[in-house]
């Protein structure tokens, strides 16, 4: 097993570190995702559920906009 979090990590200890910080930088990276072509809704398809062609036909794979990312973070 690989531990990615420090020993004795907890949500509360992480929040305390953030609260005690002078600056906190949150990076979102590239937000590419699948969206249903009919509804426009975000979907998280299971890789084994569809092959690449079916994914391309049923879903639109695109990068979310700055506006969408801001709305999602605020939500």
N, C-alpha and C positions, 0 to 999 in steps of 0.2 A: 504494500500500500504506500502511496506517495502522499505526503502531507503538503498541501499548498498554503495552508494558513499557519500562522505562528502558534506555538503552544499556548494553551489557555485562552484561545481566541473566543470571543463572544460578540454578539451584535452590540451589546451595551459597551464593551470596551472599545469597539471600533467607533461608535458614536461619540464616546468621550474624547477619543483622539481627534476626531474631526472638530468637535466643539472647542477644544483647546488650541486648535490651529489658527494661525493668523491668515493663512491662505489655503484654500482647498480647490484643487483643479480636477474636474471630472472630464475625462475624455471618452467620447462615444465611439470613436473609430469610424469605419465605413459601415453604414447601416443598410446594407443590401438585404432584401427580403422578398418573399413570394407574396403576391396579392391575387385574389380570385379575379379572373377576367370579367366575370358577370357582375359581381357585387362591389368590387374594389376593396373588399375586406382583407386584412392581413391574415395569412394562413401559415401554419408551420407543418408542411406535409412530412409524413414519415418517409424517409428515403426508400424503404422497401415497398412502400405502397404503390408507387408509380415508377415507370422507367423514365428516362430523360425526355423522350418524345412526348409522353403523356403529361409530364410536368410542364413542358413548354406549351402544350395545347391548352391545358386547363388553367395554368397560372402565369402571371406576368412577373418576371424577376427584374426588380429595379432597385435603385438606391433611393431611400427616402429623402425628402427635401428638408432644408433647414427648418422651415415652418413646421413640418410634421414632427421633426425631432424635438423642437422646442415644446410643442403641444404635448407630446408624449412624456417628456421630462416633467412638465408642470402637472400633468395628470397623475 
